[in-house]
Amino acid sequence: MKNRNVSQKLFLSYLVVILISLTSVGYFSYKASSRQLDQLVDKQLTQVVGSAVHHTDLYLKAYERLMVSLLNSNDIKRFIDLPEGETGYPYYELRKLIKEVSIDPLFIRSPEISDIFLLSFNGNAMYMYNGITAESFTKEQIKQQLAFYQANTTTTGSLNVLNYSIIPGQEHAMLTLVRRIRGLSSTEPKGILSIELRAAELSELWKGIDLESDGYFFIADGQGNYVYHPDANRLGEAMPESIQHQVLEAGNDAFTAKMDGKSRVFMSRKSNYGNWRLVVSLSVDDLRKPADTIRTTTMIVGGFTLVLALWLAIRFGKTITDPIRRLKSAMRETEKGNWAILPVPNHRDEIVELISRYNLMVSRLAELVDEVYQAELRDQASSIERQKAELQSLQLQINPHFLYNTLETIVCYAVIKDSKEITEIVKALAYMLRYSVQTHLEEITVANELKHVLHYLVVMKHRIGREFDIDVAIDPSYLLHNMVRLTLQPLVENTFQHAFPDGLEDYHYIRIHAGEDDAMFWISIEDNGAGIQEDRLQELRERLRENRLAEHENESDREIGGIGIINVHRRIQMVFGEQYGLKIQSQINQGTKLIMMMPKK
């Protein structure tokens, strides 16, 4: 966002804040609502299954009590003790007593009972039907029935509930309550007592369970077959393998599984009778519908709120950015020199205060600029005159000692002998004087300055009494580069005077070098002489930083050549600018390096 304008930053900031707020509220409210709905559904399923189990157990318990009343009948116990193959008087007498005393009253009180029968382990059987006409069974059929019920009952005499019937064609329409019973002669079970109920009567208990359009309730036995199902055609069928194991092994928690191509939630509870599993099944889509409705509503309301909030943010942002844009445009005009005054709105806030301050600033700046302009006009003429005077003063001061010493040398030669050396030195001096008085030129080429130094060396040869060559290591491409007139020779003379206080030796050298560095063109004068003391060097550098002309000579100036160095430094600055001038590098007994810094071409 660093390179965006204020309006974009405001808009993006509002957008981020609004999105974070709406997303957070929507997400957490949706999660909380979903969690509450899941808990509510789980509680509802638990209540439905628990209620179904409770009512089913109560229903079956009533029949368990009814069977207990039959177990207390001595007639039934005597029938169980009848010897194998008994078909005489005792059989028919007991049958009549049992039917009239025990069975018929039960049929009257409980019309939903289809039939009641007794099977003894001795092979005797007694069948009594409640309004049903049924065929009798052969001995072989009785043995098969006895074997079946022995296999599906326990030796403890507990009640078992089976989805089975002895009546042909009614296997899945009946519920059989069966248990083992004992006779009078033994404490061990000796027979089977069974009551068959019409399953349709029991189904009435579960028809009132309302589980929405796609939900239903069913009961499965321990083998995974349907005991009850809303679709009567599925009674007796096995549950789909995808859910059978989970239904039979389920604990108290609901589970999700695929059935008939749909994701469904199942909750299973085990009945206390018959090893039954009572199961509630609901579609996941139906369960998630309230949460989806909340999510959709949240998204619609959130989207509307986002649009409204962004519209308000844009309107609010414009009240800030529009005055800033006008202020920015006015500042651009001010940069061009057009002093723009902005109209001040009627209301008062920080932006209006800023505009008022800007108008005040522009007014004062206009006055100050006008005053500075008038003062600049007045000072311009006098400034030009001062610069001319300074240049002339520098030219007069540049090296008076050199001229005095040279004239003294000429006088000495003239007195001693009449020699061609006098002609040579006078010609060199004449050139130097003519070069020095060219006051109308301040910038000259490097070649001209080197020529001036060459004539100076001619004079110096006669002054020191020996030849001395300066090493000029300047690339020819720099010879036409501009530099300030009368700056190179004073620095060379300074080197002769102060770098070799004990006289010139063969190992001494003076080297002139030039080059370019970044935006600078530089020329250096380097020697291997005595160097400058550290305190004197710091003093000289400080005077160079002060940018003042060397108007007065003192002892330290004479020792380190301060006048010539400072005046050359100031002349370079007056011609090229304050960022240019001289730099000094020096070490005791290792030499000194003077560097003139000037602009590139």
N, C-alpha and C positions, 0 to 999 in steps of 0.2 A: 504493500500500500504506500511505499515511500514516494513513488513518482505520480501518485494520483492527486487530483485537486480536492479541495475541501468538500465540495458537494458529493463527489464520489465516495470520499472517506466517510462522510456522514451517512450516506445511503447504505453503504456496506456495513457500517457499524450497527445501524438500526436493524438491517436485515439479519445480521448474525445474532443480535440480542433477541429479536422476535422469534427467529427460528429455534434458537436454543430454548427459549421459554415455552413456545408452543410444543416443540418436540418433547421436552421434559414432562410437561403437564400431560400431554396426550399419551406418552409412553407409560408413565407411572400410573395414570388413572386407568389406562387399558389393562395393565398388568394387575393392578389391584382389583379391578372389576372381574377380570378373568379368574383370578384366584378365589374371589368370593363366590363366583358362579360355580367354579369347580367344587368348592366346599359345600355349596348348597345342593348341587346335583348329587354329590357323594352322600350327603346326609339324606337326601330324598330317596336315593336308591336303597340305602341302608334301612330306612324306615319301611319302604315298600316290601323289601325282601323279609325283613324281620317280622313285619305284620303278617305276611303270607305264611311264614314258618310257624308263627304263633297260632294262627287260626287253624292251620292244617293239623298241627300237633293236638290242639284242643279237640278237633273233630275226630281224629283217629283215637285219641285217648278215651273218648266217650264209648267207642266200639270196643276198646280194650277192656273197659269196665264191664261192658255187656258180655264179653267172652269170659270174664272172671266169674260172672253169675252162672254161666253154663258149666264152668269147671267145678263149681261147688255141688253140682247135681250128682247124686249117687247113682241115678239111673244111667247117666252117661259113663260114669266110671265102671259100672257093671258091664255095660256094652263093650268097653275097651277090653275087659277081662274075659269076654266070651272066647271059648276055644276055637281053633281054626276050623272053618267049614261049617259053623253052626248056622242052620237055616230053619230050625224047628220053632217050637213054641217060645222058648226064652227070647229068641231074636225078635219075633213079631211083637211079643208083649212089651219088651223094652222100647221097641221102635214107637209103639203106640203111646206109651207113657212119656217118652222124651218129646214126641211131637206135640201132644196135647198140653203137657205141663210146662215145657220149657221153650219150644220152638214157636208154636203158633202165637203166643203172646208177643214174642219178639217181632214176628212178621207184622202183627197189627200195629205195634208201636213204631216200627221202623220199616215203612214200605220201600225204602231205597235198598233194603237187603234183597238180593236176587235169590240166593240160596245159601243153605248151611249144610255141611256134610261132615261125617265122622269116618276116619279110616284107622283101623287098628292094625298093629304090626302082625296080628294073626291072620290078616287077609279079609276081615269082615269090614263091610262098608255100609253107610246109611246116608242117603241123599234126600234132602227136603227142599222143595222149591216154593218160591213165593209168587204165585200167579204165572209160572212158566211151565210149559210142557216140555219135558226132556226125555230122551231115551235112557234106558238102563245101560249099565256098563258091564262088559264081560270081565271075567276074572283077570284076563291078561291086561285089560285096560286099567283095572283097579291096581294091579301090581305096578304098572307104569306110573300111575298117579302117585302111589305111595312112594315109589323111588324118587320121583321128582320133588315131592314135598320134603322128604327126608334130606335131600341134598340142599334144599333152600331154607331149612330151619336149623335152629341150634338146640343142643342138648340141654341147655339151661331152661328152656321153656319160654324164652322171650318172644315177643310179638314180632312177626315179619310181615311186611306189606309187599305184595307182588302184583305186577301188572300182567295178570294171567287169569284164565278162566277154564273150568272143565267143560263148559258148554261150548260145543263146536261153533266157530264163527264169531264168538264173543271174546276172543283172547285179549283184545286191546280195548274193549268197551267195559271191562270189569276191573275192579281192584280187589285183590284177595288178601284178607287178613288171616294169617295162619300161624299156629304155634303147636308145639308138641304137648301132649297131656299124659297123665298117668292114671292107672286104674286103682281099684281098692286093694289089690294084692301086692303092690310093689311101689317103691318110691321112685323108680326109674320110669321115664316116659315110655308109654306103650302104644301111643296112637297119635293121630293128627286131628285137630279141630280147625275148621276153616269156615270163614264167612266171606261171601262174595258180595261186593257192593257195586251198584251201577256208577261208573266213573262220571257220568253226566251229572249225578247229584253232587259229587264232590267238586266238580268244575264250577258250580254256582258260587263257591267261595271266592273264586279268583276273577270272576267276570267284572267285578267292580273296580279292578285296578286300572287306573287311567294313566297311560304312559305315552301320551301324545300320539300323533298319527303314525309314526314309524317305530314306536316302541311296543314291546310285548313281554309277556311273562310265560315261562314254561317250567315244567318239572321233568327231571330226568332221573332214572333209577341208577343203581350202582354200576350197571353195565353200560351206561351212556345212552340208553334208549329213552325216547320221549314217553313219559307217563301222562303228561298233560301238555297240550299245545293249542293256541287259538285256532290253528288250522287242524281240524279233526282228522284230515287225511294223513297227517304226519304222525299220529299216535302209533307207538310201537316201533317207529323208525329209529335208527341210530343217529346221534348228533353228528354234524360234519367233523371230520378229523381235525380241522383247523382249530376247533375250540374244545373238543371233547376232553383232552387231557387237562387243559387249563380249568375247565368247569369242575371236573371231578377232584382236582387237587387245589382249587382256589382257597385262599385264606379269607381274611376279613376285608381286604382291599379289592377295589375294582380293577379290571384289566381291559385292555383294548386289543381287539383281534379283527381280522377280515372274515366276513361271512356274506355269501351271496354277492361278492364284489364290492361290498361297502365296509367301511371302518365302523365298528360298533363297540360300545362300552358294555361290559358284562359285570354283574355282581352276583356271586353265588353263595348260598347258605345251605348247610346240611340240616335236614330234618332229624328229629330224634327217633323217628320211626321209618323203617323201610330203607335206610341208607339212601334216601332221596336227596336230590339237589334241586332247590328252588332257585330259579335264575331270572333276573331282570335284564333285559337287553334294550339299549337305546342307541340310536344313530348318533355318531360323533357330530355330524352336520347339525342335527337338531340341538345337541348340547352347546355347540359353538355359535348357534344363531344369535343368542342375546349378546355374546361378546363381539361377534362380527357387526351386529347392529350398533353397538357402542363405538367400535372402531370406525365404522363408516360415518356415524354422526360426528365423532371427534374430528375426522379428516375434513368433513364438509364445513363444520363450524370453524376449525382451525384455518382452512383455506380462506374462508370469508374474513376471518379476523386478520389473517396475514395481509390480504389485499387492502382492507381498511387501514391497518396499522402502517403499511407502506405508503398509502396515499397521504395519511397524516404526517408521516415522516418526511415525505417529499415537500409537503406544504410548509412544515416547520423548518426544514433545511433551507428552503428558498428565502425565508425571512432572515437567515444568517448569511447565505452565500451571495444573494443579490446585492446587498450593500457592500460586501467585500469585493465583488466584481467591479462595481462602480468605483470603489476606492482604488482598485488595481489599475483601472483604465486612467483614472486621474493621475496616478503616480507615473504612468508611462508618458502622459502628456508633460508632466513636470520634468521628467528626464530629458525631454526634447527642448525644454526651455519655455514651455507654455504653462504658466502658473494657473492651473485649473482649480476653481473653487466649487465644491460640491454643495447642492442644496441640503439643508438640514431638515429631516422629517419632524413632524409635530410631536411624536411620542419620544420618550426618553428611555434608553437602555445603554448597554455597554457599546454596541455598534454605533449608535448615534453619538455617544461621547467620543468615540474614536474618530468619527467624521469631523466633529467640532475641533478636536485637537489637530487633525490634519489640516483643516482650513487655517487655523491659527499658525501652524508651522509654515504652510505655504506663504502666507502673508509676510511673516517675519523673514523667511528665506528670500523672498522677492526684494524686500528692503535691504537686506544684508548684501545680496548679490549686486544690487545697484550701487551700494556704497563701496563695495570692493572693486567694482568695475571703474568707478570714478577715481578711487585711490590708485588703482593700477595704472590708469592713464597718466595720473600726475607723477607716479614714481618711475614710469618707464623711461622717460628721458634722462632723469638723474641716474638711473641704474646703468644705462648705456654709457654715460660719461664715467661713472665709477669703474666700470669694467675696462674701459679704454685706459684709464689712469693706472689701474692695477697692472694691465699688460705692459704698458710702457715702463712702469716701475720695475716689473720683473725683468724686462729686457735690460734695463740699466743696471740691475743688481746681479745679473746672471753670473758674472764671473769677473769682478773688477780686479781681483788679485792676479788672475791670469794675465790681464793686459799690463798691469804694472810690472810683473816679473818678466814678461816678454820684452817690453821696452828696455828694461834694465839689461837683458841679455844682448839686445841689439847694440846698445851703447858700449858694452864691454867688447864685443867683436869689432866695432868701429874703432875703438881706441887701440886695440892690440894690433890688428892687421886689417889690411884691405883684402877681403876674401869673398869668394862666390857664395859662401854660406850666408853672408848678409843678404845677398839678393834672394836666396831661396827662402829664408825665414820671413823676409819682408813681404814677398809675394804671398806666402801662405797666410800671413797675418792680414794682409789686405783683403784676401778672399773671405776670411772669417769675419772681418769687420763689415764688409758689404752684406754678407749673409745675415749678420745680426741685426742690421738696421732695416731689414725688409719688414716694417711694421704692418704693412697691409696684408700680409699672409700669415695665418696662424696654423693652417694645416699644410703639410708638405709630405713628400714621399719618403719612404725609408731609404731609398737610394741617395736622395739629397742629404739626409742626415748622416749617412755613412761617408759621403764625400766631405762633409764638414769635419767629421772625425779624422779623416785621412789628412787633411790640412793641419789639423791640430797635432797629429803625430809627427808631421814634418817639423813643426815648431818644437815639440817635446824632444825630438832627437837631438836638437842643438842645446836644449836646456839641460838634459841629463847626460849628454856627452856620449851617447851610444845608441845603436839601432835597437828597436823593440817593436816587434810585430804583434798586433792584436789578432786573435783567432776569431774570424767572422764565420759563423756556421748558420747562415740564413739561406733558406731555400730561395732560388731566384723568383719563384712565384709570389713571394712576399715583398719584393723590392719596390713595387708600385703601390703598395698598401699605404694608406694615409696615416700620419702620426703628427704629433704637435712639434712645431719647429723649436729648435734650440733646447731639446730635452735629452738627447743621447750624449752629446759632447760634454755637458756639465757632469753627467754621471760617470763618464770615462775619466774626466779630470779628477773627480772626487776619489776615484780608485787610485790614481797615480799618487795623489797627495796623502791619502790616509791608509791604504792597504799595505804599502811597503815603506814603513817609517825608517828602516835601516838601509834602504837602497834596493835597487833592482838587482836580482840575481838571475842566472840563466834558467833556473827551474821555475821562476815566476811566470805567470801567464794571466792574461785578461781575455775572456771569451765572450763574444756577443752572439746570442742565439735568439731565434724567433719561432713562433708557432701559434696555433689556434686551439682553444679549449672551450667547449660549449659555445657561449655567445661572445667570447673574448678573443682578441688578438693580443698577444703579449710579446715583448722583447725583453730579454734578460742580459745583464752585464754581471759576469761572474769572475771572481779572482780567487787565488789561493794565498792571500796575504794574511795580515795579523788578525783580522776579524774585529768584532765590536764587543766590548764588555757587556754582560747581561743587563746591568742597571742602565747603561747608556742606550742599549738596544730598546729596552722597554720605554725609556723616556722618548726616544725618537719615534717609536710606534704610536705613543700617546699623542705626540704633536701632529703626526699624520692624521690621526682620528679627529683631531680638533678642526682640521680643514682651515687653518689660519696661515696667512702669509708670514714668512720669516722676516719681519721688519727690523729686528734688532739682533745683532750678533753678540753671543756670549762665549765664555770659555769652552763650554761643552759643545757648542756648535762648531768651534774651530777644531776640536778633537775628533769629531765624528763626521764632519762635513755636513752639518745640519741645514745650513742655509740653502745650498744648492739642491739637496734632496727634497726639502720641504717645498721650495718654490717650483721645482719640476712637478711634484705631486699636485700642487694646487693648479698649475697651468693646465695639466691634463684634465683635471676636473672642470675647470672653467670652460674648456673647449668641448669636452665630450659628455660631462655630467658627473654627478656626485658618486655614482656607482663605480667609477674608474679611478685610476691613480697608481700609486706606487705601493709595492709590498717589499719587505726587507726580510731576508734570511741570513743569519750569521752565526758562526761558532768561533771561539777564540783559537787562534793559530791554525785554523783550517780554511778561513776565507769568508767572503761575503757575497751574497747574490741579491742584486736589485732587479725587481721585475716591474716593468711598465705594463699596466693593464688598459687596453683600449678596445673599442668596438670592432667587430668584423666589418668587412665591406658591405 
